[in-house]
Amino acid sequence: MVKTAELFSLLIPALLDGVETGDDEAASAAGSFFAALGGFAKREALSEPFLTLIDRIEDELTRLQKAGASRDLEILIRFLGAGGSLKEQPQLLWKVFFPEALHLDDDPQVQIEKLRDRRRIDTLRTAENPLTKPGKEILFTSNVLLTVPPPGEEMTIADDSLRGKVLEAAKGPQRYWYDHPVPLGVPPESNEVLYGLKGLARAYAVEKQRHPETDANHLKVALSISVTHQGLRPLAGEWLSSVLSGDEKKNLEGLEVYGFTEDDTAEILDILDTCIAGSEERVLLDEVFGVDGEYGRHYSFLKALSALWSVLMDRSIRGTFKIDLDQVFPQQELMAETGKTAFELLASPLWGGYGRDFRGKECELGMIAGALVNEGDIKRGIFTPDIPWPESIPAGEDLFFFKQRPMAVSTRAEMMTRYGAEGMPDGMETALERIHVTGGTNGILVESLRRHRPFTPSFVGRAEDQAYILSTFTAEGSLRLGYLHQPGLIMRHDKEAFASQAVQAGKAGSYVGDLVRTLVFSDYASFLNGGQEGTKALVDPFTGCFISATPAVSVGLRLALHLVDTSRGSPGARKDVLELAARRLPEVLKRRRGPAGELARQWQRERRAWNLFYDILDRLEADKPPRVRTAFCELVNRCRLV
């Protein structure tokens, strides 16, 4: 059996080949970790998070070899021991630690073709009752993530009292981390919320021009309002309402915008209280139904809200579609290249259809997914992949965790497929299902939502969109839920064009969240139907590359390689990553894992809670209690922002 020190004493220098390393505090912490892995330093001298990581690494390598990887590890060690370069034969590394780079084939072009075949849905039956008026039948949703202003930044808040309360809230501890939250008081030109809603209003105006009969309809938009600091919770709605009023209101014509804070979601449960049997059920619902917390919590709320809205407020709502507010529908380009607007693309007769997957199993295409094009690429056409193709073999962290390839392969095989082209599904009897989806540009029919009851667990802090479907993998029976790929349903991604400062400010949280994602997804997959191996068979290569047989090895090496690499940012920026990783990773690493672990028990509770929620909807629909309906409608109207 391969020894830990023997492996890493050879592997680490090979990974560092071509990496310019620093000698600052973050690099020093990573160097100590490397030395301990190679047997050149005492483990006890390590600081967090490396001390907790190293305790798991040897155990993972032992289990990996027992699972049959000994020969591949020995080949890798002999190659490195003979002076071999990983840039020349990276497949020896990937076969052990990143098999997703070699998914289905060694040739990436063949990978694309084979993956597309795996996503094919045959003998398609169209929906019995497809959506025909998306502007009326879809509840559009998005998540608003708010944080305190950066120190020293001037706030554009006219109300002195509100400004003082925001500054006071900033003194409290940060509870949640998001990729690029919007600071309260940010100038209008950098406000993601305002930007996205104005873009949606422009897109809907084009729709009404093409279909004058929809002119009387207003597009309903529900926003979850999540905050990083608890002190912002009572201030968020007030600030957002002020931002969307006044001169900006005219730019939102055609929209009805509603915003829901954590306090509002608690009030919704108060309204449903007559249908909740006792305090235990209420505790369960409180744990899952809300907007503050990790990404999974508000994501599940936004989906579930459409079903509640349909039952209690507006029966014409038959589906929901989530957008991200740093994205807009490029209507003119969509019409030029597809002949349809975004709303016409949503009115697909395949959304809600049925077919059989590559294994011959029946699949209900009750969800729908579009794609993205970067703002800087759209001049080359809307079908320009937003993920660049990796032209060379990288060094350091990107060599070890070569996510660029499965992401690029998956983007081209799934997101960029056009029906009717040679060798592609025809979009009539055959279609494509999606596994790789983005946080925006995806939706689900209310009927499918209530039947399959998917949710993203509240312990998922990144890739909540890709985790959403995993909750259905435990369902028994032949029918499973899937995403319909809708070609041309593409939004333009504008984040770097108007709010690059927010992106930069959120880099440390985004990176560490990515590491947490590997630990969480790897554990989550282990207790789903089919276990980790069966789950990966469905979601590889991109979603699956965060489901690892050696998650601590992956996270530890990624983090250390990131911290020593001067190209990853200034010493201060890398120190921020180290400090945040030391704060967040140990609490995840110390959990008991697997079917009897903490996440498995929490998942079971959340599964019970969401089943309870949809059971309540069934009872409400049958009993039609007027008091509950009236109270819910009054709350929604109080939450209206525009």
ChimeraX attribute file (.defattr): number of C-alpha atoms within 10 A of each C-alpha:
attribute: neighborCount
match mode: 1-to-1
recipient: residues
	/A:1	12
	/A:2	14
	/A:3	11
	/A:4	16
	/A:5	17
	/A:6	14
	/A:7	19
	/A:8	19
	/A:9	20
	/A:10	19
	/A:11	19
	/A:12	17
	/A:13	14
	/A:14	18
	/A:15	23
	/A:16	17
	/A:17	13
	/A:18	13
	/A:19	18
	/A:20	11
	/A:21	17
	/A:22	17
	/A:23	13
	/A:24	16
	/A:25	16
	/A:26	23
	/A:27	23
	/A:28	16
	/A:29	21
	/A:30	23
	/A:31	20
	/A:32	20
	/A:33	27
	/A:34	24
	/A:35	18
	/A:36	22
	/A:37	22
	/A:38	19
	/A:39	15
	/A:40	13
	/A:41	14
	/A:42	12
	/A:43	18
	/A:44	9
	/A:45	12
	/A:46	19
	/A:47	14
	/A:48	18
	/A:49	23
	/A:50	28
	/A:51	17
	/A:52	21
	/A:53	22
	/A:54	20
	/A:55	14
	/A:56	17
	/A:57	19
	/A:58	18
	/A:59	14
	/A:60	16
	/A:61	22
	/A:62	17
	/A:63	13
	/A:64	17
	/A:65	16
	/A:66	11
	/A:67	10
	/A:68	10
	/A:69	17
	/A:70	17
	/A:71	13
	/A:72	14
	/A:73	22
	/A:74	14
	/A:75	13
	/A:76	24
	/A:77	22
	/A:78	13
	/A:79	16
	/A:80	19
	/A:81	14
	/A:82	9
	/A:83	11
	/A:84	14
	/A:85	13
	/A:86	23
	/A:87	17
	/A:88	9
	/A:89	13
	/A:90	17
	/A:91	17
	/A:92	19
	/A:93	22
	/A:94	19
	/A:95	17
	/A:96	18
	/A:97	22
	/A:98	24
	/A:99	21
	/A:100	26
	/A:101	28
	/A:102	17
	/A:103	24
	/A:104	17
	/A:105	15
	/A:106	11
	/A:107	11
	/A:108	17
	/A:109	12
	/A:110	14
	/A:111	21
	/A:112	22
	/A:113	17
	/A:114	15
	/A:115	20
	/A:116	21
	/A:117	18
	/A:118	16
	/A:119	20
	/A:120	20
	/A:121	28
	/A:122	20
	/A:123	14
	/A:124	21
	/A:125	18
	/A:126	18
	/A:127	17
	/A:128	12
	/A:129	10
	/A:130	17
	/A:131	23
	/A:132	14
	/A:133	14
	/A:134	22
	/A:135	22
	/A:136	18
	/A:137	21
	/A:138	27
	/A:139	26
	/A:140	23
	/A:141	27
	/A:142	24
	/A:143	24
	/A:144	23
	/A:145	25
	/A:146	22
	/A:147	25
	/A:148	24
	/A:149	17
	/A:150	13
	/A:151	8
	/A:152	6
	/A:153	10
	/A:154	11
	/A:155	16
	/A:156	13
	/A:157	18
	/A:158	10
	/A:159	10
	/A:160	9
	/A:161	9
	/A:162	15
	/A:163	18
	/A:164	12
	/A:165	14
	/A:166	24
	/A:167	17
	/A:168	13
	/A:169	19
	/A:170	20
	/A:171	11
	/A:172	13
	/A:173	11
	/A:174	15
	/A:175	12
	/A:176	17
	/A:177	23
	/A:178	23
	/A:179	18
	/A:180	22
	/A:181	21
	/A:182	22
	/A:183	22
	/A:184	24
	/A:185	22
	/A:186	19
	/A:187	13
	/A:188	14
	/A:189	10
	/A:190	18
	/A:191	21
	/A:192	26
	/A:193	22
	/A:194	21
	/A:195	20
	/A:196	20
	/A:197	25
	/A:198	22
	/A:199	19
	/A:200	24
	/A:201	22
	/A:202	20
	/A:203	19
	/A:204	26
	/A:205	18
	/A:206	16
	/A:207	20
	/A:208	16
	/A:209	11
	/A:210	12
	/A:211	10
	/A:212	10
	/A:213	9
	/A:214	17
	/A:215	14
	/A:216	9
	/A:217	13
	/A:218	16
	/A:219	21
	/A:220	18
	/A:221	23
	/A:222	24
	/A:223	24
	/A:224	24
	/A:225	24
	/A:226	29
	/A:227	30
	/A:228	23
	/A:229	20
	/A:230	18
	/A:231	20
	/A:232	23
	/A:233	19
	/A:234	14
	/A:235	18
	/A:236	22
	/A:237	18
	/A:238	12
	/A:239	18
	/A:240	19
	/A:241	17
	/A:242	15
	/A:243	23
	/A:244	21
	/A:245	14
	/A:246	9
	/A:247	8
	/A:248	14
	/A:249	16
	/A:250	13
	/A:251	16
	/A:252	21
	/A:253	18
	/A:254	20
	/A:255	21
	/A:256	16
	/A:257	22
	/A:258	20
	/A:259	25
	/A:260	29
	/A:261	24
	/A:262	20
	/A:263	13
	/A:264	19
	/A:265	20
	/A:266	17
	/A:267	15
	/A:268	20
	/A:269	19
	/A:270	16
	/A:271	18
	/A:272	20
	/A:273	15
	/A:274	12
	/A:275	19
	/A:276	17
	/A:277	10
	/A:278	10
	/A:279	10
	/A:280	10
	/A:281	16
	/A:282	18
	/A:283	11
	/A:284	18
	/A:285	22
	/A:286	14
	/A:287	14
	/A:288	24
	/A:289	25
	/A:290	28
	/A:291	30
	/A:292	25
	/A:293	21
	/A:294	21
	/A:295	25
	/A:296	25
	/A:297	24
	/A:298	30
	/A:299	25
	/A:300	23
	/A:301	19
	/A:302	25
	/A:303	26
	/A:304	22
	/A:305	18
	/A:306	26
	/A:307	26
	/A:308	22
	/A:309	20
	/A:310	20
	/A:311	20
	/A:312	20
	/A:313	17
	/A:314	15
	/A:315	12
	/A:316	14
	/A:317	23
	/A:318	22
	/A:319	25
	/A:320	27
	/A:321	24
	/A:322	25
	/A:323	23
	/A:324	21
	/A:325	24
	/A:326	23
	/A:327	25
	/A:328	25
	/A:329	25
	/A:330	23
	/A:331	20
	/A:332	14
	/A:333	18
	/A:334	21
	/A:335	14
	/A:336	12
	/A:337	13
	/A:338	14
	/A:339	12
	/A:340	18
	/A:341	24
	/A:342	24
	/A:343	20
	/A:344	17
	/A:345	19
	/A:346	26
	/A:347	16
	/A:348	20
	/A:349	18
	/A:350	27
	/A:351	27
	/A:352	26
	/A:353	20
	/A:354	25
	/A:355	23
	/A:356	20
	/A:357	23
	/A:358	12
	/A:359	8
	/A:360	11
	/A:361	13
	/A:362	21
	/A:363	21
	/A:364	25
	/A:365	30
	/A:366	26
	/A:367	26
	/A:368	26
	/A:369	29
	/A:370	26
	/A:371	27
	/A:372	28
	/A:373	23
	/A:374	20
	/A:375	19
	/A:376	13
	/A:377	15
	/A:378	18
	/A:379	11
	/A:380	9
	/A:381	13
	/A:382	26
	/A:383	22
	/A:384	16
	/A:385	19
	/A:386	22
	/A:387	17
	/A:388	12
	/A:389	14
	/A:390	13
	/A:391	7
	/A:392	7
	/A:393	14
	/A:394	19
	/A:395	19
	/A:396	24
	/A:397	21
	/A:398	15
	/A:399	20
	/A:400	20
	/A:401	24
	/A:402	22
	/A:403	20
	/A:404	18
	/A:405	23
	/A:406	24
	/A:407	22
	/A:408	19
	/A:409	26
	/A:410	25
	/A:411	23
	/A:412	22
	/A:413	24
	/A:414	26
	/A:415	29
	/A:416	22
	/A:417	20
	/A:418	20
	/A:419	19
	/A:420	13
	/A:421	10
	/A:422	8
	/A:423	9
	/A:424	17
	/A:425	20
	/A:426	14
	/A:427	20
	/A:428	15
	/A:429	14
	/A:430	20
	/A:431	27
	/A:432	30
	/A:433	27
	/A:434	23
	/A:435	27
	/A:436	23
	/A:437	25
	/A:438	19
	/A:439	18
	/A:440	22
	/A:441	21
	/A:442	23
	/A:443	26
	/A:444	25
	/A:445	26
	/A:446	25
	/A:447	14
	/A:448	20
	/A:449	21
	/A:450	17
	/A:451	12
	/A:452	19
	/A:453	20
	/A:454	23
	/A:455	26
	/A:456	28
	/A:457	27
	/A:458	24
	/A:459	19
	/A:460	22
	/A:461	23
	/A:462	24
	/A:463	20
	/A:464	25
	/A:465	22
	/A:466	18
	/A:467	23
	/A:468	17
	/A:469	21
	/A:470	23
	/A:471	20
	/A:472	18
	/A:473	18
	/A:474	13
	/A:475	13
	/A:476	9
	/A:477	8
	/A:478	9
	/A:479	15
	/A:480	21
	/A:481	25
	/A:482	26
	/A:483	25
	/A:484	29
	/A:485	32
	/A:486	28
	/A:487	20
	/A:488	27
	/A:489	27
	/A:490	26
	/A:491	25
	/A:492	21
	/A:493	23
	/A:494	20
	/A:495	20
	/A:496	15
	/A:497	12
	/A:498	14
	/A:499	18
	/A:500	14
	/A:501	12
	/A:502	19
	/A:503	16
	/A:504	13
	/A:505	15
	/A:506	16
	/A:507	17
	/A:508	23
	/A:509	19
	/A:510	20
	/A:511	17
	/A:512	23
	/A:513	22
	/A:514	17
	/A:515	22
	/A:516	24
	/A:517	22
	/A:518	22
	/A:519	22
	/A:520	22
	/A:521	24
	/A:522	24
	/A:523	26
	/A:524	27
	/A:525	26
	/A:526	22
	/A:527	20
	/A:528	22
	/A:529	17
	/A:530	14
	/A:531	17
	/A:532	21
	/A:533	16
	/A:534	14
	/A:535	20
	/A:536	22
	/A:537	12
	/A:538	15
	/A:539	18
	/A:540	22
	/A:541	28
	/A:542	24
	/A:543	22
	/A:544	25
	/A:545	24
	/A:546	26
	/A:547	27
	/A:548	25
	/A:549	21
	/A:550	23
	/A:551	26
	/A:552	26
	/A:553	20
	/A:554	22
	/A:555	24
	/A:556	22
	/A:557	23
	/A:558	18
	/A:559	22
	/A:560	23
	/A:561	26
	/A:562	25
	/A:563	29
	/A:564	27
	/A:565	23
	/A:566	18
	/A:567	12
	/A:568	12
	/A:569	12
	/A:570	13
	/A:571	19
	/A:572	12
	/A:573	15
	/A:574	23
	/A:575	19
	/A:576	16
	/A:577	22
	/A:578	25
	/A:579	15
	/A:580	18
	/A:581	22
	/A:582	18
	/A:583	14
	/A:584	17
	/A:585	21
	/A:586	17
	/A:587	11
	/A:588	16
	/A:589	19
	/A:590	12
	/A:591	12
	/A:592	13
	/A:593	19
	/A:594	19
	/A:595	16
	/A:596	10
	/A:597	14
	/A:598	14
	/A:599	21
	/A:600	20
	/A:601	13
	/A:602	15
	/A:603	19
	/A:604	11
	/A:605	17
	/A:606	21
	/A:607	20
	/A:608	14
	/A:609	21
	/A:610	20
	/A:611	17
	/A:612	19
	/A:613	24
	/A:614	19
	/A:615	14
	/A:616	17
	/A:617	21
	/A:618	14
	/A:619	12
	/A:620	19
	/A:621	14
	/A:622	10
	/A:623	9
	/A:624	14
	/A:625	13
	/A:626	11
	/A:627	11
	/A:628	19
	/A:629	17
	/A:630	13
	/A:631	17
	/A:632	22
	/A:633	16
	/A:634	12
	/A:635	16
	/A:636	17
	/A:637	13
	/A:638	13
	/A:639	19
	/A:640	17
	/A:641	21
	/A:642	17
